[in-house]
């Protein structure tokens, strides 16, 4: 039997080799990656945002990305209304530089709702056009969809090349693409265990979106 093959054959009661203390210590050093399902539960338990607030948060992300400074930019069309948006973000715990509660995490954790919001914004003429030439439909042009929606693949690859070359300008398209594909694989693996999202990738209407988000109207 190859030593590189993970198997339980011939190990007997393998669990007994770990003392409670060692199990606790080993659990403590596990990598605490981003868990979309856990994030949604945290939003419900630690904030008072409504579903309507969530729609505004996701719409803001679709407009400014993760650049909250754009809400106070002199070029914003209505500074007074922009301040109201900022207040909603603050109520959700979203602050500049926060690594836990930030716009990209909301976008990823609520990707099906984001898709619905982007589709609505597109119909109303308030959705930003993609910054790159891509065969992906406009509503799917968001990096939060990488590894979740196949329709977003081309856009993510094109944007991945631009983003990667900011720090490593000499990389080829293939080298840049390999990194984007690797991130997509991680997202896809996470999606496989996020049963609520997996079952609601395409939300048919507002009621379905509210049910998935689990927030009051």
N, C-alpha and C positions, 0 to 999 in steps of 0.2 A: 504494500500500500504506500502510495506517495505521501511523504511528510507534508506536502503543500496542500493536500486535500482536507478540507474541514469535514469532519465526520464524527458521529457519536458512537460509532461501532467500537466495542471493546473498552469503553471508558467507564462502564458501570455507573455508579452514582457520582458523576463528575461534579455535581453541584456541591457536594459535601466538602470538597477541597478548600472552598472559600469560607473563611470565618466571617461573621457578621461585620466585624470591623474592616476587614479587607474589602468586602463587598461594598460597604459604605464609602471607603476611600476610592475604590475603583470607579464607583458611580459618580463621585465628585469630580473626577478628572475627564469625564466624557465631554466631547465637544458639544457646546450648547449652540447649535445652528438655529437658523430661523425656521420656526414651525408655524405656517400660516393658520392652521386650525387652532393652535394654542393662542396665537395672536388675536384671532377673532374673539375667543373666549375672554381674553384680557380686556379687550375693548368693551365688551358687554359688562364685565364685572368692575372695571376701574374708571369708566367714563360715563357720562350721562348723555352722550350724543344720540340723536335720533337718526332714523333712516334718511330723513331729508338732509341732515347734517352730513351724513356719509356721502350722499350724492354730491353735495357741494365740495367736500374734501377731495373726492375723486375727480370732479370737474376742474378743481383748482390744480391738481396734479397734471391733468391733461393739458392745462394751459401754461403752467410755469415750471413743470418738472419738479425738481427738488430744490429749486432756487427761490426760497421764500422772500429774498430781497426784492424780487420783481414786484411784490405786492406794494412796496413803498417807493417804487421807481417813479420819477417825475412824469414818465410817459404813460402811466396807467390812466385809463380814460376817466375814471371816477374815484379819486382818492378816498372819499367818504365811504363809498360802498366797499372799496378794497379793505378798509379798516374793519368792516363788519365780517368780511371773509377771514381776516386775521384772527378775530375774536373767536370764531367757530373753531379754527385750527387750534388755538390755545386751549379751548375747552376740551379738545380731544387729546391734549398733551403733546401736540406737535410743535416743536420749537427748532429753530435753526441749530444744526450741529448735534441734535439728539439722535443717537444711534439706535434707540429702541422704538420710539414712536415717531416715525417720519413718513413723508408722503409715499416714497417708493414701497415701503412695507405695507401701507394701506392698499396701494395699487395691486401688489402681488397677492395679498391675503384675500382681497375682494375682487379678483380678476374678472369673474363673470359679471359683476355689477359694473365694473369699469368699462367692460365691453358695451354694456347696455347704455351707459352714460355717454361714451364716445359716439355711439351710433346716433343717439338723440342730438348731441352737439353737432354732428355732421349734418343732420337733417335741418337743424336750425341755423346752420352757417356760422357757428362759433368755434369749430374745431380747427386747430392749427394744421396746416398742411405738413406732410413729411419733409424733413430737411435733406433727404436724399432721394435719388431716383430709385424706385422699387416697384416690383410687381405685386406687392401686398396691398390689399384694399386699405383705404385710409383708416377705417375704424380699427384695423388690426395693427396699425403702425405704432406700437409701443413696446419698449423693452421689457415691461412687466409681463408680457405675453410669451416671452422666450421659453420654449420647452413646454408651454401649456396649450397654445393654439398653433397648429401647423401653418395656418394662414399667415402667421406673423414671421415665419422663418426668413423669408428674403429680406424683409426690413431689418430684422435683428442682425443678419449677416452684414448688410451694408453699413448699418450704424456701428456694428462691432469693429469694423475695419477703421472707421474714423476715430472711435474712442481709443482703441488699442494703440494706434499710431501717434496719439498725443504724447505718450511716454516712450514708445518704441517705433519711431518712424521708418525704420528699415525693414520691418517685417513684411513678408509677402501676403497676398490675399489669402492664400491657403493657410498660412500660419495664424493669421488673424481669425480666420473662420474656425480653425480648430479650437480656439479658446471660446468663441461664442457657442459652438456645438457642445463643448464640455459643460458650460454653464447651463445649457438647455437640458443636458442629461441629468444634471443635479436637480433642476426644477421638475423634470418629468418623474424622477424617482420620488421626490416629495409629493407630487400629485398622486402617485399610486397609493399612498397611505392616507391622503386627505379625502376620505370618502364623501363628505358633504360637497366639496368643490367638484370632485370627479363626477358626481351625480347631477351637478347643476352648471356644467360648463356653458350650456346655452339656455339662458333664462328667457322664457317666452313672453313674460309680461311683468308689470310692476309688482303684482302680488307674489310671483315666484321669487323676485329679487328681494323683497322684504322678508320672505320666509327664509331664504338662504342667509341673509345678513343677520337675522335674529334680533333686529333692533325695532323699537317702537316707531311708529310712523312719525 
